[in-house]
Amino acid sequence: MMLAKFGLSVAPDQPVRLGSDDHLRLFCQTLLDTHDPYRPALIDWPRLDDETRDKIVSLPIWDIAVQTEGRAGMNVATYGRDISDPLLYDAIAMNAFEEKRHKIVLADMVQAYGIELEPEPEYKVPRDPEWAFMVTGYSECIDSFFGFGLFDLAKRSGFFPEELVNTFEPVMHEEGRHILFFVNWVAWHRRNMPLWRRPWFAAKIAAVWAFLIWERIGIARGMEDSEKGQDNNFTLNGSKELGVEISFPELARICLAENDRRLGQYDQRLLRPRFVPRMMRLALRFTGRGKKPSTA
């Protein structure tokens, strides 16, 4: 990628100040210039043998996956409508387009393999667009971290055949770009708001994390709905659904390695999501010391 075309005022080997115009151009142009213009309608879904198809159909994720992408597209697009900066507007519009395209890809796959879904809910315009955008962004930071590892695990274990892995790879690539864009937007946005607003914004971030953690452990919706709880927590316990016996330390190391690999290809001056990787590294300090990942 030719960073000079981003119009930065600093050389490629010089740091970029967070919150600066250079920072804005760097994270927006990175998203825009790495866009993959694939068309879901042209995806040739590979034929699967009955056993593989049944395993994929049985995964308890498809309803929540389609609905999550539907809400994400709505949330991102709604926040972007009031953006005045033309470059940021274009970048958020691209983000929203790709989120909506993910939903189309999943819907096409569901149809191709005969997966039955519950009726989709109505995707309502959020009352607080910034809150909804942040919930989507931080949720993707959690789900992508574990999703990267589980995707690699499914590939190595043979749960996903190579043809299906190659078909889904563009979606995984886009998730990495989205979380990279989001965490840099958070840093830029915070540094460009008045000082009196920053404590409120920090409190809002904390509230979003509290909401997401509450949701992930199944308290928000009630543990009596065990099926939905399983869906919402698939990224945390999905190795069991993939038929792979793997310890938490092993899975955490795979997720960390895949997260570093996928995000490592971008300009090192951009921020990376840090909270979940830090929590996993902290957890590894107390569990599974000295153990190496198995070949799943």
C-alpha positions in Angstrom: 0.0 0.0 0.0 1.4 3.4 -1.0 1.0 5.5 2.1 2.1 8.6 0.3 -1.2 8.7 -1.6 -2.9 9.3 1.8 -1.7 12.8 1.7 0.0 12.6 5.2 2.2 15.5 6.3 4.7 13.0 7.9 7.0 10.5 6.3 6.0 6.8 6.4 8.7 6.1 9.1 7.5 9.0 11.4 4.8 8.7 14.1 1.3 10.0 13.5 -0.3 12.0 16.4 -3.5 10.5 17.6 -6.4 12.8 16.9 -4.6 14.7 14.2 -5.7 15.2 10.6 -3.0 12.7 9.5 -4.5 10.1 11.9 -7.9 10.7 10.4 -6.6 10.3 6.9 -4.6 7.2 7.7 -7.4 5.1 9.3 -10.1 6.3 6.9 -8.0 5.7 3.8 -6.8 2.4 5.1 -10.4 1.2 5.2 -11.3 2.7 1.9 -8.3 1.5 0.0 -8.4 -2.1 1.2 -12.1 -2.6 0.2 -12.7 -5.8 -1.7 -15.5 -5.2 -4.3 -16.7 -8.8 -4.4 -20.4 -9.3 -5.1 -22.3 -11.8 -3.0 -24.6 -12.7 -5.9 -21.5 -14.1 -7.7 -20.3 -16.4 -4.9 -20.3 -20.0 -6.0 -21.0 -21.9 -2.8 -19.2 -25.2 -2.9 -21.1 -28.4 -2.9 -20.7 -30.2 0.5 -21.0 -33.9 1.3 -24.0 -34.7 3.6 -21.9 -35.1 6.7 -20.1 -31.8 6.3 -23.4 -30.0 5.5 -25.1 -31.5 8.5 -22.3 -30.3 10.8 -22.4 -26.8 9.5 -26.2 -26.6 9.6 -26.2 -27.8 13.2 -24.0 -24.9 14.4 -26.2 -22.7 16.7 -25.0 -19.4 15.2 -26.9 -18.7 12.0 -29.9 -16.8 13.4 -27.8 -14.6 15.7 -25.2 -14.1 13.0 -27.7 -12.8 10.4 -29.4 -10.7 13.0 -26.2 -9.3 14.3 -25.1 -8.2 10.8 -28.5 -6.7 10.2 -28.3 -4.6 13.3 -24.7 -3.7 12.6 -25.5 -2.3 9.2 -28.3 -0.3 10.6 -26.2 1.1 13.5 -23.2 2.1 11.4 -25.3 3.7 8.7 -27.4 5.6 11.2 -24.3 7.1 12.9 -22.7 8.0 9.6 -25.7 10.1 8.4 -24.7 13.1 10.6 -21.0 13.1 9.9 -19.8 16.3 8.4 -16.2 15.5 7.5 -16.4 14.1 3.9 -13.5 11.5 4.3 -14.9 10.1 7.6 -18.4 10.1 6.0 -17.2 8.0 3.1 -15.3 5.6 5.4 -18.3 5.0 7.7 -20.6 4.6 4.6 -18.1 2.0 3.4 -18.2 0.3 6.8 -22.0 0.2 6.7 -22.1 -1.1 3.2 -19.8 -4.0 4.1 -21.8 -4.8 7.2 -24.9 -5.1 5.1 -23.0 -7.1 2.6 -22.0 -9.6 5.3 -25.7 -10.1 6.0 -26.4 -10.8 2.3 -23.5 -13.3 2.2 -24.8 -15.1 5.3 -28.4 -15.1 3.9 -27.1 -16.6 0.6 -25.2 -19.3 2.4 -28.2 -20.1 4.5 -30.3 -20.5 1.4 -27.6 -22.5 -0.4 -27.4 -25.1 2.3 -31.0 -25.2 3.4 -30.4 -23.8 6.9 -33.7 -22.8 8.6 -33.8 -19.5 10.4 -36.3 -17.8 12.7 -38.1 -14.8 11.2 -35.9 -11.8 11.4 -36.9 -8.9 13.8 -37.4 -5.4 12.6 -34.2 -3.5 12.6 -35.1 -0.2 14.3 -33.2 3.0 13.9 -31.3 3.5 17.2 -32.3 6.5 19.4 -28.7 7.2 20.3 -26.6 6.6 17.1 -23.3 7.1 18.9 -24.1 4.5 21.5 -25.3 2.0 18.9 -22.2 2.6 16.8 -20.0 2.0 19.8 -21.9 -1.2 20.9 -21.4 -2.5 17.3 -17.7 -1.6 17.2 -16.8 -3.0 20.6 -18.9 -6.1 20.1 -17.0 -6.8 16.9 -13.7 -6.4 18.8 -14.8 -9.2 21.1 -16.4 -11.4 18.4 -13.6 -11.0 15.9 -10.9 -11.8 18.3 -12.5 -15.2 19.1 -13.8 -15.6 15.6 -10.3 -15.3 14.1 -9.1 -18.2 16.3 -12.2 -20.4 15.8 -12.0 -19.8 12.0 -8.4 -21.0 12.1 -9.3 -23.9 14.3 -12.2 -24.9 12.0 -9.8 -24.7 9.0 -7.1 -26.8 10.6 -9.4 -29.4 12.0 -11.1 -29.8 8.6 -14.5 -28.8 10.0 -14.8 -26.2 7.3 -13.6 -27.7 3.9 -11.0 -25.6 2.1 -13.5 -24.4 -0.5 -15.7 -23.0 2.2 -12.8 -21.4 4.0 -11.7 -19.6 0.9 -15.3 -18.4 0.3 -15.5 -16.9 3.8 -12.0 -15.5 4.0 -13.1 -12.0 2.5 -15.6 -11.7 5.4 -13.0 -12.4 8.0 -10.6 -10.0 6.3 -13.3 -7.3 6.5 -13.9 -7.9 10.2 -10.3 -7.1 10.9 -10.5 -3.9 8.9 -13.6 -2.8 10.7 -12.2 -3.2 14.2 -9.0 -1.5 13.2 -11.1 1.4 11.8 -13.3 1.5 14.9 -10.6 1.7 17.6 -8.8 4.4 15.7 -12.1 6.3 15.3 -12.6 6.1 19.1 -9.1 7.6 19.7 -9.6 10.3 17.1 -13.1 11.2 18.2 -12.2 11.5 21.9 -9.2 13.8 21.1 -11.4 16.1 19.0 -14.2 16.7 21.4 -14.2 19.5 24.1 -12.4 18.6 27.3 -15.6 18.8 29.3 -17.1 16.0 27.1 -14.3 13.6 27.5 -15.2 12.2 31.0 -18.7 11.6 29.7 -17.4 9.8 26.7 -15.1 7.7 28.9 -18.1 6.8 31.0 -20.0 5.9 27.9 -17.3 3.5 26.8 -17.3 1.9 30.2 -21.1 1.5 30.0 -20.8 -0.1 26.6 -18.3 -2.7 27.9 -20.5 -3.4 30.9 -23.5 -3.9 28.7 -21.5 -6.3 26.4 -20.1 -8.3 29.2 -23.5 -8.5 30.8 -24.9 -9.7 27.5 -22.2 -12.2 26.9 -22.6 -14.0 30.2 -26.3 -14.4 29.6 -27.7 -12.3 32.4 -29.3 -9.5 30.3 -31.7 -11.9 28.6 -32.0 -14.5 31.4 -30.2 -17.8 31.6 -33.5 -19.7 31.2 -33.3 -19.1 27.5 -30.4 -21.5 27.1 -30.5 -21.8 23.3 -30.1 -18.1 22.8 -27.4 -17.9 25.5 -25.5 -20.5 23.6 -25.8 -18.5 20.4 -24.6 -15.3 22.0 -21.6 -17.0 23.6 -20.6 -19.1 20.6 -17.4 -17.1 20.2 -16.4 -18.0 23.8 -17.2 -21.7 23.7 -17.4 -22.5 20.0 -14.5 -25.0 20.0 -16.9 -27.6 21.5 -19.4 -27.0 18.7 -16.6 -27.5 16.2 -15.9 -31.0 17.7 -12.4 -30.0 18.8 -11.2 -30.8 22.3 -8.9 -27.9 23.2 -8.1 -26.2 26.5 -8.7 -22.6 27.2 -5.0 -21.7 27.2 -4.6 -23.3 23.8 -7.6 -21.6 22.3 -6.4 -18.2 23.8 -3.0 -18.6 22.2 -4.5 -19.4 18.8 -6.8 -16.4 19.0 -3.9 -14.2 20.0 -1.7 -15.4 17.2 -4.5 -15.0 14.5 -5.4 -11.6 15.9 -1.8 -10.5 15.6 -1.4 -12.0 12.1 -4.5 -10.5 10.6 -4.0 -7.0 12.1 -0.2 -7.0 11.7 -0.5 -6.4 7.9 -1.6 -2.8 8.4 0.3 0.4 9.2 1.9 0.0 12.6 1.0 3.6 13.5 -2.6 2.6 13.7 -4.0 1.5 17.0 -5.2 -2.1 17.5 -7.9 -3.4 19.7 -6.3 -4.0 23.1 -8.8 -4.8 25.8 -9.6 -8.4 24.9 -6.0 -9.4 23.9 -4.8 -7.9 27.2 -7.4 -9.9 29.2 -6.4 -13.1 27.4 -2.7 -12.5 28.0 -3.5 -11.8 31.7 -5.5 -15.0 31.9 -2.6 -16.9 30.4 -0.4 -15.7 33.2 -2.5 -17.7 35.6 -3.6 -20.7 33.5 -1.7 -23.2 31.3 1.8 -21.9 31.8 4.3 -23.6 29.7 1.8 -25.4 27.5 1.9 -25.0 23.7 -1.1 -25.1 21.3 -1.9 -28.5 20.0 -2.4 -29.1 16.3 -6.1 -29.2 16.2 
